[in-house]
Amino acid sequence: MIEYKNVSKKYGKNIGVEDISLRIDGGEFVFLVGPSGAGKSTFVKLLLKMVDADRGSIMYNGYDVTKLRPRTIPGHRRSMGIVFQDFSLLPKKTVFENIAFAMEIVQKPRNTIMKQVPMMLDIVGLREEAKKYPQELSIGEQQRVAIARSIINNPGVLIADEPTGNLDPDTGWEIMRLLEQINRRGTTVLMVTHSREIVNAMNKRVIAIRDGRLVRDERGGLYHPEYDDEPEQPKPEGALPL
Amino acid sequence: MSTVRAILRQAFAQMNRNKMMAAASLFSIAAILLVLGIFLIIVVNINAMARDVQDNFDQVQINLFDAVSPVESQEMMDEIGLMPGVASTEYQTREAALESWKVRWGENADLLDRMPTNPLPNSIIITLADIEYAEGVVESVNAMIGVESINYSQDTVDQLLHLARVVQIVSLIVILVLVVISITVVSNTIKLTVLAREREIVIMRYIGATNWYIRGPFLLEGIAIGIIAAVISSVAIGFIYYYAIENLGHDLAMFMPMGFVPLRFVVENLAIIFVALGVSIGACGSIISMRRFLER
């Protein structure tokens, strides 16, 4: 489904990613971990063609993402769902409009939008909040709206860039349950995270990047201290997971 | 269809949010269109003037030596009358010529009275069927004996046409410079809007909105500003031209035998030009301002 072959990307002298090769199959749930600046964002941006690779190829659904023409890039991005840590919802649109927006740009008819958006709001449990603006919602609710928007067009892949990063643990787990549910429907999930607890609890494939290079790729992997920015700090007793 | 509606809705919401910026662009475009309009009015009137001269000054005056007798001049007139393009000929005595000068000079005619002798020659005045024949007639007449000199208005026409051309070129250059300036102003104005919404644009790109979808509202904003500016400057140029005719009309009347190009004709045509140009400036401005935020 997704295959990186010897992919490198530099920003001037700074390494984004260096000679990355890996394969992600359809329906997988993959964590992408590593310290800040390790190249996780570049990895994701390359897949979305928000940046261009210097070398290598990225095959996705049978075509090479690195060779996409500008004209075909929007269509490529629409085949994926994207959730960010923040930076996700359009502030001047209501919850309903934010989700509808993703359908508008793929030119879904108005009545389809009117039908499907409420259904999606039910799935993420935000039916009552349809007319609110993002800033009137809690961060967890905002993230659920973002997830709703990212999957409304049934993408084959859901890319989640630290979706729990700003959330309290309970809300974080809520989001994880949602993502797992989505994954069970057959959607491939690629999640960038820093959360040891989530990685360890979910028992999924873990891909670790450091200084732009792939350093570990394990199924049912655990979170290693080396993925952290700082050496591990002892957590106070009774700290919530996340 | 729903896409078009979505884009339209966003464009108007956007203009409403950026009232000051929209107003700044609007006035810069309107001011530029106004200057352009004034130049065009001048060009149009000079052209009309040149055309009038061409149509109405189709006479050639043959000045004769004093030695030419009335009989000889009658023979000359007969000969000239047969030349192609000559509609009629008329003999003008030096006394008649002086009288017509006096009429033309009006208040200053007494200056002519003070001259000791009449300096004007007898002449034959040829009316041409068309000014195109002037060259040929002048050439043939020049070869005749007894001709002292020939006056005809071709020089004036040439000078006017030349002036018209110079004005046209100068105004074209000025207009081009102004258009470039206004595109810069508009694009910078819209860039501020774009910058304020950079985040949204990035989100839209991530979600897979096409360049045109993202650009649409900004483009429409630019076009709408251009149209409003065109309307404002059309009305303004109408008033300016109306008052120019009212107030300068008398002073300029002697140069404009056929009067000014009609107000309605000018305003109607300028309005079309203004809308076309306003829309182009607005559209170019917004496209330029967005370039760097979109897919290459």
Interface residues (C-beta under 8 A of the other chain):
Chain A: L48 M50 P70 I73 P74 G75 H76 R77 R78 S79 M80 I82 F84 F87 S88 L89 L90 P91 K92 F101 A102 E104 I105 V106 Q107 P109 R110 R149
Chain B: S2 T3 A6 A13 R199 E200 V202 I203 M204 R205 Y206 I207 G208 A209 T210 N211 Y213 E295 R296
